[in-house]
């Protein structure tokens, strides 16, 4: 585990690494809070699971908000927001507002809170997984490039 963390810290920009860890921590906290709310009202479990899955899918798309690339100077994966990322961010804000308004029309009280928590946790987990996939792809491409150049 420690060796893997050192590898990640070496090849991933510190701000990006911190963002991923923060998103993961927040999503776990939201999942625990959502699970608590679900336990209080078990009948909302299917809706919370649907919210989690929908949020996860949205999170994977939203992870594109930050463009990942390899920085030659620092020898690390870095992230920047480009114009496509800005458009994705705009749609993400619209999703957050619409999610709250739409779900609020159908559900109130504790079930509403649980569904919102699970959807938000899903978005954060999706962002982590989408970013993780992008980082892996960059590092794999870099490794194959190094192998090609050494032969």
matplotlib code that plots the C-alpha trace (Angstrom):
import matplotlib.pyplot as plt

x = [0.0, 2.8, 4.7, 1.5, 1.0, 4.6, 4.1, 0.9, 2.5, 5.5, 3.4, 0.3, 0.1, -0.4, -3.5, -5.1, -4.1, -5.7, -8.9, -9.3, -8.8, -11.2, -13.9, -13.5, -13.7, -16.8, -18.5, -17.9, -19.3, -22.4, -22.8, -22.8, -25.3, -27.4, -27.3, -28.4, -31.4, -32.3, -32.3, -34.8, -37.1, -36.3, -39.0, -36.8, -33.9, -34.7, -34.9, -31.6, -29.9, -31.3, -30.0, -26.6, -26.3, -27.6, -25.2, -22.3, -23.0, -23.2, -20.0, -18.1, -19.2, -18.5, -15.0, -14.3, -14.7, -10.9, -8.7, -5.9, -2.5, 1.2, 3.4, 6.9, 8.4, 7.2, 6.9, 3.4, -0.2, -1.9, -5.5, -6.8, -10.3, -10.6, -13.6, -15.2, -14.7, -16.4, -19.4, -19.5, -19.3, -22.3, -24.4, -23.3, -24.6, -27.9, -28.0, -27.5, -30.3, -32.7, -32.0, -33.0, -36.1, -37.3, -36.8, -38.3, -41.6, -42.0, -40.4, -40.2, -38.6, -36.1, -36.5, -35.7, -32.6, -31.5, -32.0, -30.1, -27.2, -27.0, -27.1, -24.4, -22.2, -22.7, -21.6, -18.5, -17.6, -18.1, -15.8, -13.1, -13.5, -13.5, -10.4, -8.7, -9.4, -8.0, -4.8, -4.3, -4.7, -2.1, 0.4, -0.2, 0.4, 3.5, 4.8, 4.2, 5.9, 8.9, 9.1, 8.8, 11.6, 13.9, 13.8]
y = [0.0, 2.4, 1.7, 2.3, 5.7, 6.7, 5.8, 7.8, 10.8, 10.7, 10.6, 12.5, 16.3, 17.0, 19.1, 16.3, 13.6, 15.7, 16.3, 12.6, 11.8, 14.5, 13.3, 9.8, 10.8, 13.0, 10.3, 7.7, 10.1, 10.8, 7.0, 6.4, 9.3, 8.0, 4.4, 5.8, 7.6, 4.4, 2.3, 4.7, 4.4, 1.1, 1.5, 4.1, 1.7, 1.1, 4.9, 5.5, 2.7, 4.3, 7.7, 6.2, 4.5, 7.6, 9.8, 7.4, 7.6, 11.4, 11.5, 9.5, 12.0, 15.0, 13.6, 15.0, 18.4, 18.4, 17.5, 15.2, 15.4, 14.6, 17.5, 17.1, 19.5, 18.0, 14.4, 14.1, 13.8, 17.2, 18.4, 21.6, 22.8, 23.4, 24.7, 21.2, 20.9, 24.3, 23.1, 19.9, 21.9, 24.1, 20.9, 19.6, 22.7, 22.3, 18.6, 19.6, 22.1, 19.9, 16.9, 18.8, 20.3, 17.2, 14.8, 17.3, 17.2, 13.4, 12.9, 14.9, 14.6, 11.8, 9.8, 13.0, 13.6, 9.9, 10.0, 13.3, 12.0, 8.8, 10.6, 13.1, 10.2, 8.5, 11.6, 11.9, 8.2, 8.4, 11.4, 9.5, 6.4, 8.5, 10.4, 7.2, 5.7, 8.8, 8.7, 5.0, 5.5, 8.3, 6.2, 3.2, 5.2, 6.7, 3.2, 1.8, 4.9, 4.3, 0.7, 1.6, 4.2, 1.8, -0.8]
z = [0.0, 0.9, -2.3, -4.3, -2.6, -3.3, -6.9, -7.1, -5.4, -7.8, -11.0, -10.0, -9.3, -5.6, -6.2, -8.4, -5.8, -3.0, -5.1, -5.6, -2.0, -0.9, -3.3, -2.1, 1.6, 1.0, -1.0, 1.7, 4.3, 2.1, 1.6, 5.4, 6.0, 3.1, 4.5, 7.9, 6.3, 4.3, 7.5, 9.0, 6.0, 4.3, 1.6, -0.2, -0.8, -4.5, -5.1, -3.3, -5.3, -8.6, -7.4, -6.6, -10.0, -11.9, -9.9, -10.6, -14.4, -14.2, -12.2, -14.9, -17.5, -15.2, -14.5, -18.0, -16.5, -15.9, -18.8, -17.7, -19.4, -18.9, -17.9, -19.3, -16.9, -13.7, -15.0, -13.5, -14.6, -14.2, -14.7, -16.3, -17.2, -20.9, -22.8, -23.0, -19.3, -18.8, -20.8, -18.8, -15.6, -16.7, -17.4, -14.0, -12.3, -14.2, -13.1, -9.5, -9.6, -11.6, -9.4, -6.3, -7.9, -9.7, -6.8, -4.4, -6.4, -5.8, -2.4, 0.8, 4.2, 5.2, 1.9, -0.1, 2.0, 1.5, -2.2, -2.6, -0.4, -2.5, -5.8, -4.6, -3.3, -6.7, -8.6, -6.4, -6.8, -10.5, -10.7, -8.7, -11.0, -14.2, -13.1, -12.0, -15.4, -17.2, -15.0, -15.7, -19.4, -19.4, -17.4, -19.6, -22.7, -21.2, -20.3, -23.8, -25.3, -23.1, -24.1, -27.8, -27.5, -25.6, -28.4]

ax = plt.figure().add_subplot(projection="3d")
ax.plot(x, y, z, "-o")
ax.set_aspect("equal")
plt.show()
